[in-house]
């Protein structure tokens, strides 16, 4: 006997990836229900190799009998419907920003803080962190255990898929348009400046201190997930990449740590693949991580400007580990440790 799982936002980039990963990992489902907004009702969407789901309307969907909801419809929609699903008895794993900093909602990366999942009982909701935060804390966790992280300085190179399908379309259309002398402004909708052949140091809205909300998320979420004592500063940049986020991370530790110790700790940690050869092609780029589950770590080297410092390069598929895979991993841990229903 398996679980009844509803996927909210099933027709979006992350929703489709959720369905793919549920099938790939053979999640113990009895029934999977695809749910989305009214404009997607009746759309057919694949689940696994043989099954086709017909999208149902979120606005009048009855969550009674649903065990787990995997939700990725946008923050405002989750704010309304996640509590409704939880009230009906489902456990909601929400992939939007709405619940992440709620003190009564656990914010979880299974490789980092799986024990926090137990907190779902307060509201029936578990939050999935921001994609850029997820890959960073996966890489930081074994290093923090080894030498206690004091400070992190991170610069991101984030793909346009973080802005959804429309962001990917904008990069494609602008790139194509440039070659036929079409002004980039005519295809600019998602980003504040031209994204093709450019980088934009602006993701989400600006805040009063000059940071963007994406940068604030990385700081606040890292503290909630990993350790509130870690000082974090971030600069988040949108890059002309379709899938895959990259991060240059500078880490200052409280204790001495060698490159060898760091490399061994990272190799032994769950969810991480180390590719670190000091030669041409001896590192991983976003193009190579697309479709992969792992967080890839390269360019491990000492920072001689501080007493105990390291630099690392971290790359991951933001639609998989940064969103859908992490959500499914939370669900897997949930049923293994906290739900009694026989699979």
N, C-alpha and C positions, 0 to 999 in steps of 0.2 A: 504494500500500500504506500502510495507516495503523497505528495503535497499538491494542493491547488495553488498555482502561482499566477498572479495577474501582473502584467507589464504595462505600466502607464507611460504613454509617450512612445508607443511601440513602433510608430512609423518614422521616428527621428533617427539620427545617426547613432546615438547611444542606445535607443530602444531596439533597433535592429541588431546591434552588437550584443545586447543582453540576450536576445533570443538565440543568436548564434552560439554564444558561450554556454548558455544553459544546455543546449543540445550537445556541443562538443564535450563538455565535462560530465555528461550523463547525469545531470542533476535529477534527483528522485522525484519526478513529477507524476502526478496522476492526471492533471489537466493544466494546460497553459492557456491563459486568456489574454489576448491582445486588446488593449484599451487606448483610446486616443480621443482627440477633440472631434466635434461633430463633422468637420470638413473631411475627416479621414474615415468616417464610418462606412463600412462595406468594403474597404480596401482589403485585398488579400495579401498576406505576408507569410513567408516561409518560416517554418520551425523545423530544424533538422533537414534531413534529405527527403522525407516523404510526406510530412504533414504541412498543411496550409491552414493558417488561421485567418478568420474574418474579423476585422477590427470592430469592436463594440464602442458605444458612445459613453465617454466618461461622465457626462452630465447626469445621466440617469442610471449609471451602473450600480448594481447592488453587490456590495462586498461581502455579504453574508456567505459564510462557507469558504471564503478565501483564507488560506493560511499565511501566505507571504505576498507582499506587494513590492515589486521593484519599480521605483518611481523616478522618471526622468522627463517631466513635461514642462519644466520651467518653474521658477521659484514661486510666482504668484499662484499658479495652479496647484502646486504642492501644498502651499499654505492653506488652501481651502480643502483639498481632498484627502491629504494624508491623515489628518485627524478623523475624518469621516471613516476611512478605512480602518484605522486603529480602533475606533469606537465599535466597529462591527466585528472586531476580534482578530483582525489580521495584524501581523507584524510588518511595518512599513520600513523598507530600506530606501532612503531618499537620496537621490543623486544631485539635488539642487542645493543652492546656497542657503535656503531659508532657515533650516533647523541647525546648521552646523555649530553655531556658538550658543545655542540654547543650553543652559547648564543642566537641564533635565534630559537632554538627548545625547547619547554617546556618539562620539566622532571617531570612526574606526578605520584603521588599516590593519588587516589581520596579521601581517608579519611583524607589526610594531606593538600594538596594544589590544590583542584579542580579548583580554579579560574585561575590557570596557563594555563589551557587548551586553554583559549582564544588566547594564543600566537601562536596557530597552523597556524593562517592566514598568518604569515610571510613566511613560507616555505611549508605549507601543511603537516607537519610532527610533530608527538608527540612522545617523547621517553618514553619507559618503563624502570624504573631503574633496577639496579642489584638486584638479588633476596635477597641477604643478607641485602642490604640497605632497601628494601621495608619493611620487617618485623620489622626492628629496628625503622624506622621513624614512623610507625604506632603506636608503643608502646611509643615512645618518645613524640609525638605530644601533648597528653593531659597533660603530666607531664610538658612540656615546657610552656604550657598555664598557668599552675597552679603556677609554682615557678621559671621559666626562667632557662633553662639549661646553665651551664657555661662550663662543660667539660664532655666528654664521653670517657670511656675506654671499648672497646669491644673485646672479644675473641670469635671466631666463631668455630662451629663444623659442617662442611658442608658436605652434602651427596654427593655421587659420581654421582647422577643423574644431578648435576650441570655441569658435564663434558659430558653429553649426554648418549645415549644408550650404546655407546662403553665403557664409564666409568663404567656403571652398569654391563656390561658383564665382564669387567676386575675384578671387585670385586668378582663376582660369580665364575669365572673360577679360580682365585687365591685361594679362600676359598676352593673350591672343590679339587684343585690340592694339597693343603697342606696335605690333608688327605690321599692322595695316593702317597706322597713323590715326587711330581712334583715341581721342583724349581720355585719359584715365578718369577724369572727373565724371564722365558720362556713365560710368559703371560703378561709381563709389556709393555704397549704401551702408556697409557694415563697419567700415574703418574710417578713422578721422583723416587719414592721408592715403595716398596711393600705396598699396601693399605690394604690387608687382615690382620686382627689382628694388625693393626698399625694406627697411625695418622701421617699426613704429614703437617708440617707448611709451606706450599708452594702451593699457588693457583695463576695461571697465571705467568707472567714473573717477574723477579726481576728488580727493578728500581735502579737508581744511589744512592739513599739514603738508600738502604737496604730493603726498603719495597717492597712487591709484588704489582702488578697492582691491584689485588683484594682488597688489603688493601687501596690503593690509591683511588679506586672507592668508597669505603664506606665513606672515609673522604670527597672527593670532592662532591659526590652526596648528602650527608646529608646536607652539607652547601648550595647547590643549592636548595634543596627541602624545608628544614626546616628553617634554619637560618645561614647566613654566619658567624655570631659571635660565634657559638658554636665550641669549640676546640674538635677535635675527633682524637683518636688514635686507631688503630685496629691491631689485629693479627688474620689472617684467616687460618684455619686449615681444611684440608680434613680428614674426618673420615669414617670408614667402615660402612656406613649407606646407604641404597639404596635411600630412599626418606625422605626429611625433614631436614631443617637446624635448629640448636640450637645456641643460643647466650647468653653468660654471659656478662651482661652489668652493668658497674659501672658508676653512674651518679652523678656529683657534681652540685648543684644548687646555684643560687645567693641568693635565699630566703629560709627560713626554710620550711620544708615539712615533714609531719609525714607519717608513713606507712599507717595509716587509710585514710588520705587524698589522697595518691597516689592510694590506692586500689579502692577507690570510683570513682576517676577520670578515672581510667582505665576501670572499670566496665561500666561506662556511655558512653565510647567512641565507635564510630562505628568500626566494624571489629575486636574487641578484645573480647576474652573470658578469664576471670580470673579464674584460678584453683590454689588456694594457701592455702593449708592446711598443717600445720606443723606436719605431720604424714606420715607413710609409704604410698606411692602411692598418696600423696597429691600434685602432680605436674604433668606436661605433658612432655612427651619425644617425640622425632621424630617419633618413631614407632607408637604412638597413633595419631599423627596429619596427617598422610598420608591420602589423600582423603578429608580432611576438608578445609573449606574456611577460617576459622578464624586464626588470630594471637593469640597464647596462651601465657599468662603471668603467671608465677609462681615465687616462692621464693622471694617475695617482702620483703625486710628487710633493716634496717638502716645500713649505713657504718659509724662506729664510728671513723674512722681514719681521716675524714674531717668534717668541721663544718656542712655542709648541704649535706649529701650524702645518696644515696640509691643503693642497688643492686637488679637487677631483672634478671629473666631467661625467655628468649623469644624463642618460637618454632613455626615453620610454615612449611607447605608443599611448598617447593620451586618451584615445577612445577605448583601448583595452584596459591596461592596468590603471590608467588615469580615470576610468569611469566604470565601464561595464564589468570587467573582470573583478575589480575590487568589490563591486556590489555583490556579485555572485559568490565571491569568497566569503564575504560577510554572511551571506545566506547559508553557505555550507557550514561555517563555524557555528552559526545559530542553531541549525538542526542537529548538529553533532553533540553540542554541549547543553542546549537549553530547551529543546522541544522534544516532547516525549513520543510523538506520533511515530509509529513504525514506518520505515521507508520501504 
